């Protein structure tokens, strides 16, 4: 891990990691993506992904619920059908409260779920994993570090002020997966022009999540490119999967909070 990355990680307090100001997302936002899979060096049209945000009452608080749904098309279904749903609930200051992942991939179906509580300066997580209804793994522990989930990290990236970040700057998180808690690094990749399925290109900021605490030497989990405007809309999401790679390209936006000003071309 570079000295710069280590220094950036060490200067971030646990409290700062657990909370963030949401100035980009409003309830009712709907994003639709074209999903592509990589197969033997060829990118195939694979289906559709959608991300929605709505207001919910959770633990007697007004919260945000984010939901990401990935569905393969009929062609891909013949080889590898996928129906994945990720749900995250975040509190008034974006603190993680609940997550769920339901993954139907091929012949495999698993549900991973977790609940977060904050007591005496610690983050408590209760999580478990079901495979076809059979509970396989369970964890109920306290952590001094803040915890977050996979979809929660996407929402968190939308709260960052990238104008105050430098390339290679990273923040360390403990991520609850439903079966374990892993140390992750979210690294700022800098600005990039990114094309979308709406035939536009956008000025974006990139963020990559690495497994473990090895920085660029670790395994990539996800890369998100968000617009360089007040919305910080994810234009492209790169997923590094067990069977290869997938990319989600933005096709349409509804109910965004601010006008989109990051267009480069059409």
C-alpha positions as CSV (number, residue, x, y, z in Angstrom):
1,X,0.0,0.0,0.0
2,X,1.4,3.4,-0.9
3,X,2.4,5.9,1.8
4,X,-0.1,8.3,0.4
5,X,-3.0,5.9,0.6
6,X,-1.9,4.8,4.1
7,X,-1.8,8.4,5.3
8,X,-5.2,9.1,3.8
9,X,-6.7,6.1,5.5
10,X,-5.2,6.8,8.9
11,X,-6.5,10.4,9.0
12,X,-10.2,9.3,8.5
13,X,-12.0,8.8,11.8
14,X,-14.5,6.1,12.4
15,X,-17.2,8.7,13.0
16,X,-16.4,10.4,9.7
17,X,-16.7,7.1,7.9
18,X,-20.1,6.2,9.4
19,X,-21.9,9.4,8.5
20,X,-22.1,11.6,5.5
21,X,-24.3,14.5,4.3
22,X,-26.6,13.5,1.4
23,X,-26.7,16.5,-0.9
24,X,-27.0,14.5,-4.2
25,X,-29.9,12.0,-3.9
26,X,-33.6,12.6,-3.5
27,X,-36.3,10.0,-2.9
28,X,-38.0,9.0,-6.2
29,X,-34.9,8.9,-8.2
30,X,-34.9,6.1,-10.9
31,X,-31.9,5.0,-12.9
32,X,-32.0,2.4,-15.7
33,X,-29.0,0.7,-17.1
34,X,-28.1,-1.6,-20.0
35,X,-26.2,-4.6,-18.6
36,X,-23.3,-6.2,-20.5
37,X,-21.3,-9.3,-19.7
38,X,-17.7,-10.2,-20.8
39,X,-17.4,-13.6,-22.5
40,X,-14.2,-14.7,-24.2
41,X,-13.1,-11.1,-24.9
42,X,-16.5,-10.2,-26.3
43,X,-19.0,-7.9,-24.6
44,X,-22.6,-9.2,-24.9
45,X,-25.9,-7.5,-24.3
46,X,-27.0,-9.3,-21.2
47,X,-30.1,-7.6,-19.8
48,X,-31.1,-4.6,-17.6
49,X,-30.2,-3.2,-14.3
50,X,-32.2,-0.5,-12.4
51,X,-31.4,1.5,-9.3
52,X,-34.2,3.3,-7.3
53,X,-34.2,5.3,-4.1
54,X,-37.3,6.0,-1.9
55,X,-38.1,7.3,1.5
56,X,-38.9,4.6,4.2
57,X,-39.5,4.6,8.0
58,X,-37.0,2.3,9.6
59,X,-36.3,2.1,13.4
60,X,-38.7,5.1,13.8
61,X,-36.5,7.3,11.6
62,X,-36.9,8.8,8.1
63,X,-34.5,6.9,6.0
64,X,-33.4,6.2,2.4
65,X,-33.8,2.8,0.8
66,X,-31.7,2.1,-2.2
67,X,-32.5,-0.9,-4.4
68,X,-30.5,-2.4,-7.3
69,X,-32.0,-5.0,-9.5
70,X,-30.1,-6.9,-12.2
71,X,-32.0,-9.2,-14.7
72,X,-30.5,-11.1,-17.6
73,X,-32.3,-11.3,-20.9
74,X,-33.7,-14.4,-22.6
75,X,-30.5,-15.1,-24.6
76,X,-28.3,-15.1,-21.5
77,X,-30.9,-17.0,-19.5
78,X,-30.2,-20.0,-21.6
79,X,-26.6,-20.1,-20.3
80,X,-26.5,-18.2,-17.0
81,X,-29.8,-16.8,-15.7
82,X,-29.3,-14.1,-13.1
83,X,-31.9,-12.3,-10.9
84,X,-30.0,-10.3,-8.3
85,X,-31.5,-7.8,-5.9
86,X,-29.5,-5.6,-3.5
87,X,-31.2,-3.5,-0.9
88,X,-29.7,-1.0,1.5
89,X,-31.3,1.3,4.1
90,X,-29.4,4.3,5.3
91,X,-30.3,6.7,8.1
92,X,-30.6,10.5,8.1
93,X,-26.8,10.9,7.8
94,X,-26.3,8.0,5.5
95,X,-25.3,5.6,8.3
96,X,-25.9,2.0,7.3
97,X,-28.9,0.4,9.1
98,X,-29.8,-2.7,7.0
99,X,-28.9,-4.6,3.9
100,X,-30.1,-7.6,1.9
101,X,-28.8,-9.4,-1.2
102,X,-30.9,-12.0,-2.9
103,X,-28.9,-13.7,-5.6
104,X,-30.3,-16.2,-8.1
105,X,-27.4,-17.0,-10.4
106,X,-27.5,-20.1,-12.5
107,X,-28.8,-22.9,-10.3
108,X,-27.6,-21.1,-7.1
109,X,-29.9,-19.1,-4.9
110,X,-28.6,-17.4,-1.7
111,X,-29.9,-14.6,0.6
112,X,-27.4,-12.5,2.7
113,X,-28.8,-10.1,5.2
114,X,-27.6,-7.8,7.9
115,X,-28.7,-5.3,10.6
116,X,-26.6,-2.5,12.0
117,X,-26.8,-0.8,15.5
118,X,-24.6,1.9,17.1
119,X,-24.1,1.6,20.8
120,X,-21.3,3.1,23.1
121,X,-19.2,4.2,20.2
122,X,-19.2,0.7,18.5
123,X,-21.0,-0.6,15.4
124,X,-22.8,-3.8,16.0
125,X,-23.8,-6.1,13.1
126,X,-26.1,-9.1,13.0
127,X,-25.9,-10.9,9.8
128,X,-26.6,-14.3,8.2
129,X,-26.7,-16.2,5.0
130,X,-29.3,-18.6,3.6
131,X,-28.6,-21.0,0.7
132,X,-31.9,-22.3,-0.7
133,X,-33.6,-21.6,2.6
134,X,-30.9,-23.4,4.7
135,X,-29.1,-21.1,7.1
136,X,-25.4,-21.7,6.5
137,X,-23.5,-18.9,8.2
138,X,-24.3,-16.4,11.0
139,X,-22.3,-13.6,12.6
140,X,-23.2,-11.3,15.5
141,X,-20.3,-9.1,16.6
142,X,-19.2,-5.6,17.6
143,X,-16.6,-3.5,15.7
144,X,-14.8,-0.3,16.6
145,X,-14.7,0.5,12.9
146,X,-17.7,1.7,10.9
147,X,-19.3,-1.0,8.8
148,X,-21.0,-0.6,5.4
149,X,-22.5,-2.9,2.7
150,X,-21.9,-3.2,-1.0
151,X,-24.8,-1.0,-2.3
152,X,-24.3,1.4,0.6
153,X,-20.8,2.1,-0.7
154,X,-22.3,3.2,-4.0
155,X,-24.5,5.6,-2.3
156,X,-21.6,6.8,-0.1
157,X,-19.5,7.5,-3.2
158,X,-22.2,9.9,-4.3
159,X,-21.7,12.0,-1.1
160,X,-18.0,12.7,-1.7
161,X,-16.7,16.1,-2.8
162,X,-14.2,15.0,-5.4
163,X,-12.8,18.5,-5.8
164,X,-11.1,17.9,-2.4
165,X,-9.6,14.6,-3.4
166,X,-6.4,13.6,-5.3
167,X,-5.8,10.5,-7.5
168,X,-4.9,7.5,-5.3
169,X,-6.6,8.9,-2.2
170,X,-8.4,6.1,-0.3
171,X,-10.6,5.5,2.6
172,X,-10.7,2.2,4.5
173,X,-14.0,0.5,5.3
174,X,-15.1,-2.6,7.0
175,X,-17.8,-4.2,4.8
176,X,-20.5,-6.6,6.0
177,X,-21.2,-9.2,3.3
178,X,-23.8,-11.4,5.0
179,X,-21.2,-14.2,5.6
180,X,-18.2,-12.2,6.9
181,X,-16.8,-8.8,7.5
182,X,-14.0,-7.8,5.2
183,X,-11.5,-4.9,5.1
184,X,-12.0,-2.8,2.0
185,X,-10.4,0.3,0.4
186,X,-12.4,2.8,-1.7
187,X,-9.9,4.6,-3.9
188,X,-10.4,7.8,-5.9
189,X,-9.4,7.2,-9.6
190,X,-9.7,10.8,-10.9
191,X,-11.7,12.3,-13.7
192,X,-12.7,10.5,-16.9
193,X,-15.1,11.0,-19.8
194,X,-17.5,8.1,-19.7
195,X,-20.0,7.0,-22.4
196,X,-23.5,5.9,-21.6
197,X,-26.3,4.0,-23.3
198,X,-28.2,7.3,-23.9
199,X,-25.6,8.2,-26.6
200,X,-24.1,10.9,-24.4
201,X,-20.7,11.2,-22.8
202,X,-20.3,12.6,-19.3
203,X,-17.5,14.1,-17.3
204,X,-17.2,11.7,-14.3
205,X,-15.2,10.9,-11.1
206,X,-14.2,7.3,-10.7
207,X,-14.1,5.3,-7.4
208,X,-12.9,1.7,-7.1
209,X,-13.4,-0.6,-4.2
210,X,-10.6,-3.1,-3.5
211,X,-11.0,-6.2,-1.4
212,X,-8.8,-6.5,1.7
213,X,-6.4,-3.7,2.7
214,X,-3.9,-4.1,-0.1
215,X,-4.9,-1.0,-2.1
216,X,-4.0,-1.4,-5.8
217,X,-2.5,-4.8,-5.1
218,X,-5.8,-6.1,-3.9
219,X,-8.7,-7.6,-5.9
220,X,-11.1,-5.1,-7.5
221,X,-14.7,-5.5,-6.4
222,X,-16.5,-2.6,-8.1
223,X,-15.8,0.6,-9.9
224,X,-18.3,3.5,-10.1
225,X,-18.2,6.5,-12.3
226,X,-20.4,9.4,-11.0
227,X,-21.2,12.6,-12.8
228,X,-19.1,15.7,-12.2
229,X,-22.2,17.7,-11.1
230,X,-24.4,18.0,-8.0
231,X,-26.3,14.8,-8.7
232,X,-23.2,12.5,-8.7
233,X,-25.3,10.0,-10.8
234,X,-23.5,6.6,-11.5
235,X,-23.1,6.7,-15.3
236,X,-21.2,3.3,-15.5
237,X,-20.8,0.6,-12.9
238,X,-18.1,-2.0,-13.4
239,X,-18.6,-5.3,-11.5
240,X,-15.8,-7.8,-11.1
241,X,-17.6,-11.2,-10.7
242,X,-16.7,-14.8,-10.0
243,X,-17.4,-15.7,-13.7
244,X,-15.9,-12.6,-15.3
245,X,-16.9,-9.0,-15.5
246,X,-20.1,-7.0,-16.1
247,X,-20.7,-3.4,-16.9
248,X,-23.9,-1.4,-16.4
249,X,-24.3,1.7,-18.7
250,X,-26.8,4.4,-17.9
251,X,-29.8,4.5,-20.3
252,X,-32.3,6.8,-18.5
253,X,-32.7,9.0,-15.5
254,X,-35.9,10.1,-13.8
255,X,-36.5,12.4,-10.8
256,X,-32.9,13.5,-10.4
257,X,-32.4,16.2,-7.7
258,X,-30.6,18.8,-9.9
259,X,-30.2,19.5,-13.6
260,X,-27.5,17.4,-15.2
261,X,-24.7,19.7,-16.3
262,X,-21.9,17.1,-16.9
263,X,-22.7,16.4,-20.5
264,X,-19.7,16.3,-22.9
265,X,-21.4,15.3,-26.1
266,X,-24.4,13.6,-27.7
